[in-house]
């Protein structure tokens, strides 16, 4: 007959099976945490993805704030609307004169 280990000599067979099962479950969970693709490597990958998304969201929030300020300015002030029309559409006011300077043929650089 095999000699039982001194620590488990007073433990019943059912308790030994339960303890063995719990140790196996613990090992399985540790394996999933540290080795499998669904554990710690996945957490690190997701953290990296979240960090990139946070940076992207911050850039978009700044852009949205600039656009909101421009919309507010365009809704409230004629000066901003006029400035936009001058820059984008080449608007000239009624009391203004438009001069277009064309360089002479010999001043044109090749």
CORSUL-V906138 format. One record per residue. N is the residue number from 1. SS is DSSP state (2 for helix, 1 for strand, 0 for the rest). Layout:
<<N;SS> <N;SS>>
//
This chain:
<<1;0> <2;0> <3;0> <4;0> <5;0> <6;0> <7;0> <8;0> <9;0> <10;0> <11;0> <12;0> <13;2> <14;2> <15;2> <16;2> <17;2> <18;2> <19;2> <20;2> <21;2> <22;2> <23;2> <24;2> <25;2> <26;2> <27;2> <28;2> <29;2> <30;2> <31;2> <32;2> <33;2> <34;2> <35;0> <36;0> <37;0> <38;0> <39;0> <40;2> <41;2> <42;2> <43;2> <44;2> <45;2> <46;2> <47;2> <48;2> <49;2> <50;2> <51;2> <52;2> <53;2> <54;2> <55;2> <56;2> <57;2> <58;2> <59;2> <60;2> <61;2> <62;2> <63;2> <64;2> <65;2> <66;2> <67;2> <68;2> <69;2> <70;2> <71;2> <72;2> <73;2> <74;2> <75;2> <76;2> <77;0> <78;2> <79;2> <80;2> <81;2> <82;2> <83;2> <84;2> <85;2> <86;2> <87;2> <88;2> <89;2> <90;0> <91;0> <92;0> <93;0> <94;0> <95;0> <96;0> <97;0> <98;0> <99;0> <100;0> <101;0> <102;0> <103;0> <104;0> <105;2> <106;2> <107;2> <108;0> <109;0> <110;0>>
//
